[in-house]
Amino acid sequence: MGERIYTGRFTTENTEEIVVFTIGMRINKYRKIHKWWPVFRAMPKMLKELYEHQDELGFYSHEMSMGTRTIKLVQYWRSLDELLAYSKGDLHLEAWRKFNQKIGHTKDVGIFHETFVLNPGQYENIYGNMPIYGMAKALGHQKVEPKRRTALKRLQQK
């Protein structure tokens, strides 16, 4: 059985702050699996921890995409302070320490992250004929009403 698809157009409220955090890795040298595989394996452990302690950590949800060389996660957090606090936790620090010991400044595997703090009224979204996805998974989704039909109107919601 597949995911439920919500027909029509859906959006979220934009009345609260949300932090969008992208994190990922890029395999620069495929044959160096002993270098990039441990990096790849570290994320599922952290995701398990995040989902087991969502409310206390301030973590909402994530989406993952995989390209030819790049694996990217988009995470949604309640606040920047909670995201930064998690980065100082044992599981993340252990993964970071191992990365620096085994990979350091080699060209075998790359990592990245980007952090966006979105204030109320400064973001909008639309989901048409989709399962609950992305920010809608984090904040909840609702049918688009005529007064919120355009991106500008969704940005101006009060």
C-alpha positions as CSV (number, residue, x, y, z in Angstrom):
1,M,0.0,0.0,0.0
2,G,1.4,3.4,-1.0
3,E,1.3,6.7,0.7
4,R,-2.0,8.6,0.8
5,I,-2.1,11.2,-1.9
6,Y,-4.1,14.3,-1.1
7,T,-5.8,15.6,-4.2
8,G,-6.1,19.3,-4.6
9,R,-3.8,22.1,-3.4
10,F,-2.5,22.3,0.2
11,T,-0.3,24.7,2.1
12,T,0.7,25.4,5.7
13,E,0.2,28.3,8.0
14,N,3.2,30.6,8.1
15,T,2.6,32.0,11.6
16,E,5.5,30.4,13.4
17,E,9.3,30.4,13.1
18,I,10.8,27.3,11.5
19,V,14.4,26.3,10.8
20,V,15.2,24.5,7.6
21,F,18.5,22.6,7.8
22,T,20.0,20.8,4.8
23,I,22.8,18.4,5.5
24,G,24.4,15.8,3.3
25,M,27.4,14.2,1.8
26,R,29.0,13.9,-1.7
27,I,30.9,10.9,-2.7
28,N,34.0,12.3,-4.5
29,K,35.8,8.9,-5.0
30,Y,33.5,6.0,-5.5
31,R,36.2,3.4,-5.0
32,K,37.1,4.7,-1.6
33,I,34.0,3.0,0.0
34,H,35.9,2.5,3.2
35,K,36.0,6.3,3.5
36,W,32.5,7.3,2.6
37,W,30.5,4.3,3.9
38,P,31.0,5.3,7.6
39,V,29.8,8.8,6.8
40,F,26.7,7.4,5.1
41,R,26.0,5.0,8.0
42,A,26.2,7.8,10.7
43,M,23.0,9.6,9.6
44,P,20.4,6.8,10.2
45,K,21.5,6.6,13.8
46,M,21.0,10.3,14.3
47,L,17.6,10.2,12.5
48,K,16.5,7.4,14.8
49,E,17.5,9.5,17.9
50,L,15.8,12.6,16.5
51,Y,12.5,10.8,15.8
52,E,12.5,9.0,19.2
53,H,12.9,12.3,21.0
54,Q,11.2,14.8,18.6
55,D,9.4,17.0,21.2
56,E,12.3,17.3,23.6
57,L,14.8,18.0,20.8
58,G,12.7,20.4,18.7
59,F,12.9,18.2,15.6
60,Y,9.9,18.1,13.3
61,S,10.7,15.9,10.4
62,H,13.0,15.3,7.3
63,E,13.0,14.5,3.7
64,M,15.9,12.8,1.8
65,S,17.0,12.8,-1.8
66,M,19.8,11.0,-3.5
67,G,21.6,12.0,-6.7
68,T,24.4,10.3,-8.5
69,R,27.0,11.4,-6.0
70,T,25.1,13.4,-3.4
71,I,22.8,12.4,-0.5
72,K,20.9,15.3,0.9
73,L,18.5,15.6,3.9
74,V,16.3,18.5,4.5
75,Q,15.3,18.7,8.1
76,Y,12.7,20.9,9.8
77,W,13.4,22.2,13.3
78,R,11.3,24.2,15.8
79,S,14.2,26.7,16.6
80,L,17.8,27.4,15.8
81,D,18.7,27.0,19.5
82,E,17.4,23.5,19.5
83,L,19.3,22.6,16.3
84,L,22.5,24.0,17.7
85,A,22.0,22.1,21.0
86,Y,21.6,18.9,19.1
87,S,24.8,19.5,17.2
88,K,26.6,19.5,20.6
89,G,25.0,16.1,21.6
90,D,26.9,12.9,22.0
91,L,25.8,11.1,18.8
92,H,26.5,14.0,16.5
93,L,29.8,14.9,18.2
94,E,31.0,11.2,17.9
95,A,30.1,11.1,14.2
96,W,31.9,14.5,13.6
97,R,35.0,13.3,15.5
98,K,35.1,10.1,13.5
99,F,34.7,12.0,10.2
100,N,37.6,14.3,11.1
101,Q,39.8,11.4,12.2
102,K,39.2,9.2,9.1
103,I,38.5,11.8,6.3
104,G,39.8,15.1,7.5
105,H,40.9,17.2,4.6
106,T,41.1,14.4,2.0
107,K,39.2,14.6,-1.3
108,D,37.4,11.2,-0.9
109,V,34.1,12.4,0.5
110,G,32.6,15.8,1.1
111,I,30.0,17.0,3.6
112,F,27.8,20.1,3.7
113,H,25.1,21.8,5.6
114,E,23.0,25.0,5.2
115,T,20.8,26.5,7.8
116,F,17.8,28.8,7.2
117,V,15.8,30.5,9.9
118,L,12.4,31.4,8.5
119,N,10.4,33.9,10.5
120,P,6.6,34.0,10.5
121,G,5.2,35.5,7.3
122,Q,8.5,35.0,5.4
123,Y,7.8,31.6,3.8
124,E,5.1,30.0,1.8
125,N,4.5,26.7,0.1
126,I,2.2,24.8,-2.1
127,Y,1.6,21.0,-2.5
128,G,-0.6,19.8,-5.3
129,N,-1.7,16.1,-5.5
130,M,1.0,15.1,-3.0
131,P,1.4,13.0,0.1
132,I,2.0,15.1,3.2
133,Y,5.6,16.3,2.4
134,G,8.3,18.7,3.5
135,M,7.2,21.7,5.6
136,A,3.6,20.4,5.5
137,K,4.8,17.3,7.4
138,A,6.5,19.5,9.9
139,L,3.8,22.1,10.4
140,G,0.6,20.4,9.3
141,H,-1.1,20.9,6.0
142,Q,-4.5,22.5,5.1
143,K,-6.5,23.0,1.9
144,V,-5.7,26.2,0.0
145,E,-8.6,28.5,0.4
146,P,-9.4,31.1,-2.4
147,K,-8.0,33.9,-0.2
148,R,-4.7,32.1,-0.2
149,R,-4.6,31.0,-3.8
150,T,-1.3,32.7,-4.8
151,A,2.1,32.7,-3.3
152,L,1.8,36.4,-2.5
153,K,-1.5,35.9,-0.7
154,R,0.0,33.0,1.3
155,L,2.9,35.2,2.3
156,Q,0.5,38.0,3.4
157,Q,-1.7,35.7,5.5
158,K,-2.5,37.0,9.0
